[in-house]
């Protein structure tokens, strides 16, 4: 009886503290993307599972990444997923994660290119197409590369690779194959050359969100790690992604 009462009190306490959250994300398959008019993907399944465990109600909204980051930096009960955690962003949000590690790499769009072993090679062997809004673009600028071909979207980047105006593209190892297929390019046309960045991917809550609520989400994620739920979601969405 005491155990039953204890469980009942725990359930009541969870629901008493539950709230409504606005969760923002962009399109980045297989992490989050539209399928038959519905948002699906690894990150979507993770946040839904976390909401189920915390008892929170979540409203998912597709928003361009920069706008989502701005909204999640200033609005209460708001978060954006999945986001790379960087030193510049660290103090602007409350973080839940990591959900997974993400490697961003350089890919060759031309099989006749010599292997790229360093950024010195990358700087002299051809143009590198990369979306301007991506962290990788700023990172490569900071490394002194002046052969960057800034584009608006990853789709435009892969389209340039397919048509020939660029020798290299930049993408994370999880999404490169999907990006290629969606633009009519065989994934093996894009050859892995070298790693550029490796960072954790997180859920970024606004500083105006109740810190106790954010802590509950982190606790729920830790539980998903322990009981294997997070691993099963990774297996569902990420098992067929090949880093190289």
Secondary structure by P-SEA (a helix, b strand, c coil): caaaaaaaaaaaaaaaabbbbbbbbccccccccccccccccaaaaaaaaaaaaacbbbbbbbccaaaaaaaaaccccccccccccccccccccccccccbbbbbbbbbccccccccccaaaaaccbbbbbbcccaaaaaaaaaccccccccccaaaaaaaaaaccccccccccccaaaaaaaacccccccccccccbbbbbbbbbcccccaaaaaaaaaaaaaaaaaaaaaaaaaacccccccc
